[in-house]
Amino acid sequence: MGERRGNALTLTRRAWRVGLSAALAGAGALAFSPAGAAPSASALFSAALRDATSAHWVHERTIMMIKGSVVSLGVNVIGATGGEQKVITANGGSARLIALDQTRRMFLYANVPALTSMFGISSARAASAANHWLVLTPSDPNYASVDSATTLASDFAQISFIGGPVLRGETTLATHRVYELFGAVPASNGMPEGAGTLYVTATARPMPVAYHVVAGSFALTVAWTDWGRGVALRAPSGAIPFPVK
């Protein structure tokens, strides 16, 4: 991912739909049922999250922007009991996380800028842990900071609407016919309360395709592709406990 950082950050001046289309490219064709009466917004939302959580695996791309500038990009593969995340940030941060929830362990490899931003620690302390595989367990106070979105359940649990969403109708997103679910979203992950749109396939079995949130100066775009295509997760050797003494 490090070699791609320069190209990826050129997304800064593009509309979010362009970045989303790129994230969805290569996802393959989606099968759509014949047009018919749309379900209720609440039923559609519940079905999409239920089907997503039970889908075994998904590939996810995230773009976080502040005041129109990209601040972080993530490429994740998320499963039912673990996943792998890779993230780069505009301040030069780079991190890779492997979560093995069945063994209640997470492994993190990150540089100094990533560690300081993730955990709010000093550069000096981060330097002692940077560029080594670190292992975290639930007893570590830092575990909760990076635990979210490491499984399907924890990832999709982060999507919620205050008072429920409303159905705006159907549209086309990256050549796919989707329903738009729109509503107010609560503050989370450092972002204030804002407005969000969840796009789900216009099929008999709706699946999330993308999620876009605008909250003040923050904007978050998430795209999901390759449902069911997993990866082999292995614990790296030589990992040291974090925090490093």
C-alpha positions in Angstrom: 0.0 0.0 0.0 2.9 2.4 0.7 3.8 2.6 -3.0 0.2 3.6 -3.9 0.0 6.4 -1.4 0.7 9.2 -3.8 -1.8 8.0 -6.4 -4.5 7.3 -3.8 -4.4 10.8 -2.3 -5.1 12.3 -5.7 -8.7 11.5 -4.7 -8.6 14.7 -2.6 -10.2 16.9 -5.3 -12.6 14.4 -6.8 -16.2 14.0 -6.0 -16.9 11.1 -3.6 -18.9 9.2 -6.2 -15.9 9.0 -8.4 -13.8 7.5 -5.6 -16.6 5.2 -4.8 -16.9 4.0 -8.4 -13.2 3.2 -8.4 -13.6 1.3 -5.1 -16.4 -0.8 -6.6 -14.7 -1.5 -9.9 -14.0 -5.1 -10.5 -16.7 -6.2 -8.1 -18.4 -8.3 -10.7 -21.9 -8.3 -11.9 -24.7 -8.2 -9.3 -27.9 -10.2 -10.0 -31.0 -8.0 -9.8 -34.6 -9.2 -9.4 -37.3 -7.8 -11.6 -38.6 -4.3 -10.7 -41.4 -4.3 -8.2 -42.7 -2.6 -5.1 -39.9 -1.5 -2.8 -40.0 -2.8 0.8 -40.2 -0.4 3.7 -37.1 1.4 4.7 -36.8 -0.3 8.1 -37.3 -3.7 6.6 -34.8 -3.1 3.9 -32.2 -1.8 6.4 -32.7 -4.7 8.8 -32.5 -7.3 6.0 -29.3 -5.7 4.5 -27.4 -5.6 7.8 -28.6 -9.2 8.7 -27.5 -10.5 5.3 -24.2 -8.6 5.5 -23.4 -10.0 9.0 -24.0 -13.5 7.9 -22.1 -13.3 4.6 -18.8 -14.8 5.9 -16.5 -12.4 4.2 -16.4 -9.0 2.5 -13.8 -6.7 1.0 -14.1 -3.1 2.2 -12.5 0.2 1.1 -12.8 3.4 3.2 -12.0 7.1 2.5 -12.0 9.6 5.3 -11.9 13.3 4.4 -11.8 16.5 6.4 -12.5 19.8 4.7 -12.3 18.2 1.3 -8.8 16.6 1.9 -8.2 12.9 2.2 -6.8 12.1 5.6 -7.0 8.3 5.5 -7.6 5.4 3.2 -8.3 1.8 4.3 -8.4 -1.5 2.5 -9.9 -4.3 4.6 -10.9 -7.9 4.3 -13.5 -8.7 7.0 -14.8 -12.1 8.1 -17.1 -13.6 10.6 -14.3 -14.2 13.2 -11.5 -12.0 12.1 -10.1 -9.9 9.4 -7.2 -7.9 7.9 -7.0 -4.1 7.7 -4.5 -1.9 5.9 -4.6 1.9 6.3 -2.5 4.9 5.1 -2.9 8.4 6.4 -2.1 11.8 5.0 0.5 12.4 7.7 2.6 9.5 6.4 1.0 6.8 8.7 0.9 3.2 7.5 -0.5 0.3 9.5 -1.6 -3.3 9.0 -3.8 -5.2 11.4 -4.6 -8.9 11.6 -7.4 -9.8 13.9 -7.9 -13.4 15.0 -11.0 -13.2 17.1 -11.2 -17.0 17.7 -7.9 -16.7 19.7 -8.8 -13.2 21.0 -5.6 -11.7 19.6 -4.8 -8.9 17.3 -1.5 -8.2 15.5 -0.4 -4.7 14.5 2.5 -3.5 12.3 2.7 0.2 12.1 5.1 3.1 11.7 5.4 6.1 14.1 2.8 8.4 12.6 0.2 5.6 12.6 0.9 4.6 16.2 0.7 8.2 17.5 -2.6 8.9 15.8 -4.2 5.5 16.7 -3.3 5.5 20.4 -2.5 9.1 21.2 1.0 8.2 22.4 4.2 10.2 22.2 6.5 9.9 19.2 9.2 8.6 21.6 7.0 5.8 22.9 5.8 5.0 19.4 9.4 4.7 18.1 10.0 1.8 20.5 7.1 -0.1 19.0 7.1 1.0 15.4 7.9 -1.4 12.6 7.6 -4.5 14.7 4.7 -6.9 14.9 2.8 -6.1 18.1 0.2 -8.4 19.7 -2.8 -7.1 21.6 -5.3 -9.0 23.7 -8.6 -7.9 25.3 -6.9 -7.3 28.6 -4.8 -4.5 27.0 -6.4 -1.1 27.3 -5.5 -0.3 23.7 -7.4 -3.4 22.3 -10.7 -1.6 22.2 -9.2 1.2 20.1 -8.6 -1.0 17.2 -11.2 -3.8 17.7 -14.0 -2.2 15.8 -14.6 -3.4 12.2 -12.4 -6.5 12.6 -15.4 -8.8 12.1 -18.6 -8.5 10.1 -20.7 -8.0 13.2 -18.6 -5.2 14.6 -18.2 -3.5 11.2 -21.9 -3.3 10.4 -22.9 -2.6 14.0 -21.4 0.9 13.3 -24.1 1.7 10.8 -27.2 3.2 12.5 -29.8 5.9 11.8 -31.3 8.1 14.5 -35.0 7.2 14.4 -34.5 4.9 11.5 -33.8 5.7 7.8 -36.1 6.8 5.0 -36.2 5.2 1.6 -35.4 7.8 -1.1 -36.0 5.4 -4.0 -33.8 3.6 -6.5 -30.7 4.9 -8.3 -27.7 3.7 -10.2 -24.3 3.5 -8.4 -21.2 2.3 -10.3 -23.6 0.6 -12.8 -25.5 -1.2 -10.0 -29.2 -0.6 -9.3 -29.5 0.2 -5.6 -31.9 1.6 -3.0 -31.0 4.7 -1.1 -31.6 4.7 2.6 -31.1 8.1 4.1 -31.2 9.6 7.6 -29.4 11.3 10.5 -26.6 9.2 12.0 -25.2 9.5 15.5 -21.7 10.7 16.4 -19.1 7.9 16.2 -15.4 7.3 15.7 -14.5 10.9 16.3 -17.1 12.2 13.9 -20.0 14.4 15.1 -23.6 13.7 14.3 -24.3 14.0 10.6 -26.3 12.7 7.7 -25.8 9.3 6.1 -26.9 7.4 3.0 -26.6 3.6 2.8 -26.9 2.0 -0.6 -28.1 -1.6 -0.8 -28.7 -3.8 -3.8 -32.2 -3.6 -5.4 -32.5 -7.4 -5.1 -34.6 -10.0 -3.3 -31.7 -10.3 -0.9 -30.4 -6.8 -0.3 -26.7 -6.3 0.4 -24.9 -3.2 1.3 -22.9 -1.6 -1.5 -21.8 1.7 -0.1 -22.2 4.1 2.8 -21.6 7.8 2.8 -21.7 10.1 5.8 -21.2 13.9 6.0 -20.8 15.3 9.4 -19.6 18.9 9.7 -16.2 19.1 8.0 -15.9 15.2 8.0 -16.9 12.9 5.2 -16.7 9.2 5.2 -17.2 6.9 2.2 -17.2 3.1 2.5 -17.6 0.6 -0.3 -18.1 -3.2 -0.1 -17.3 -5.8 -2.8 -16.4 -9.4 -3.3 -18.9 -10.9 -0.8 -17.9 -14.3 0.4 -14.3 -14.2 -1.0 -12.1 -14.7 2.1 -8.4 -14.7 2.8 -6.2 -16.9 4.9 -5.3 -15.2 8.2 -2.2 -16.3 10.0 -0.5 -15.0 13.2 2.8 -13.4 12.4 5.8 -14.8 14.2 7.9 -12.9 16.7 5.2 -10.5 17.8 5.9 -8.5 21.0 3.3 -7.4 23.5 2.0 -3.9 23.3 2.4 -1.5 25.0 6.1 -1.9 24.8 7.8 -1.2 28.1 
